[in-house]
Amino acid sequence: MTDVEDFEEEAPEEPTGTSEAAPEMRPAKIAIVGRPNVGKSTIFNRLAGKKLAIVNDTPGVTRDVRETRSKLRGHDMVLMDTAGFENAKGEKLEARMRAQTEAAVLDADICLFVYDAREGVTTLDRTFAQFVRRTGKPMILVANKCESSASDTGVTEGYSLGMGDPVEVAAEHNIGFVDLDDAVELALRDVDLGVREDNIDFEEAPVRIAIVGRPNAGKSTLINTLIGEDRLLVGPEAGVTRDSITIDFMWQGRRVQFHDTAGLRKKAKVQETLEVLSAQDTLRAIKFAQVVVLLMDATSPYDKQDLQIAALCEREGRALVVGVSKWDLVQNKSEASKFLRDETARLLPQLRGLEVVMFSGLTGKSVDRLLPAIERVQINWSAKVKTSELNDWLREKVQRHPPPAVNGRRIKPKYISQTKTRPPTFVLKCSRANKLPESYRRYLINGLREDFDLPAVPIRMFVKADENPYDNTVRKQGFEPLKQKERP
């Protein structure tokens, strides 16, 4: 069983005899590399202690470098799952994937070189092994899929790669990971980690931001521009991103976590198993995000699929910002801007006041407006309103517009309070709660949004019956009322 714990930063100990804290050591970077479909993502998930990367029999599932922080027997580490190494050059997608994998190898402290022991050592294995050896990085050779005797020949062939003794594992069956942990721990002893240079405080809870939209809307390009480096794989092809990739970033002293997601197509068009898994990964990113940026192509905004994604975010209770990318392709920008804002108000009335930010992810123009908009909506999403102010507001609203009578009997709203934030959630106590019309509940929600300045965030309101002192609750609790003394 792999000894993996959730990552926790430990406070650096002060050296004896001095008041200054010792510099914090950076975590070791471990890259899991190999040709396509040898089980790198399965090993990554096992070492991380949870399912993060999509695993499928289709070669080339992983395209971007996925990172996660973890611990192995007390050692801090950053695991990197990489795309399968392919012998491609030029501007092809496979060549760009290979460039990302090579960059991960150069950035790593230790390389886990994985090959398929059932299939044996291939020509592509030898080509990639030669590249890894030239880097001079510490290497651990991992022979995967060793659950049966069919892998014996392939394990023996592994010695020809010149990387030492193969560590035999079967990642799918969780076999051999104690030996792999031993090998990694031994290799870590010889790695000079140095002082940590990034300024990200991993003890601080991040603002989780999911970038979602249709395929080829420019999600990866936007994140690369925001963080100032070519971290994610981009290209003209639709559907380049498959995994939901998490990237940590510091903005104005706050820890921000971007989630790059696969494009969401119409459900009827999603047939292949791999695309279904990618869509599920995107939906999971929306569910656990705080703010969702719905990214649309300026040349074809507000497709039916965009509206469905926005409705999904509202149902999940996520704060939403609309981002319009490829703004550099728009000719009449003032007219297009007015059209987009009018369409937002018309098509998404349930999120009144939604912010629309237009920018070009490719050139970077106006991208700096996005994060301040995200901050504003995140503050509203976390807002807390005082109960006294709420009840003063309720009395005024009811006096101005009382709820309609049902069957000749009035409905009396009596008390309102906020029970939680993220999203703002309210409970309204009133008589005949089950008869309160939905239109009146929407009237109160819109009033909350306008009067307490809560634009663009979902608002939950639950209507409950007010307690009636004459409904025999005393009897229901098992107590009988005292009987009057009988007259003589």
Secondary structure, 3 states (H helix, E strand, C coil): CCCEECCCCCCCCCCCCCCCCCCCECCEEEEEECCCCCCHHHHHHHHHCCCCCCCCCCCCCCCCCEEEEEEECCEEEEEEECCCCCCCCCCCHHHHHHHHHHHHHHHCCEEEEEEECCCCCCHHHHHHHHHHHHHCCCEEEEEECCCCHHHHHHHHHHHHHCCCCCEECEHHHCECHHHHHHHHHHHHCCCCCCECCCCCCCCCCCEEEEEEECCCCCHHHHHHHHHCCCCCCCCCCCCCCCCCEEEEEEECCEEEEEEECCCCCCHHHCCCHHHHHHHHHHHHHHHHCCEEEEEEECCCCCCHHHHHHHHHHHHHCCEEEEEEECHHHCCCHHHHHHHHHHHHHHHCHHHCCCCEEECCCCCCCCHHHHHHHHHHHHHHHCCCCCHHHHHHHHHHHHHHCCCCCECCECCCEEEEEEEECCCCEEEEEECCHHHCCHHHHHHHHHHHHHHCCCCCCCCEEEEEECCCCCCCHHHHCCCCCCCCCCCC
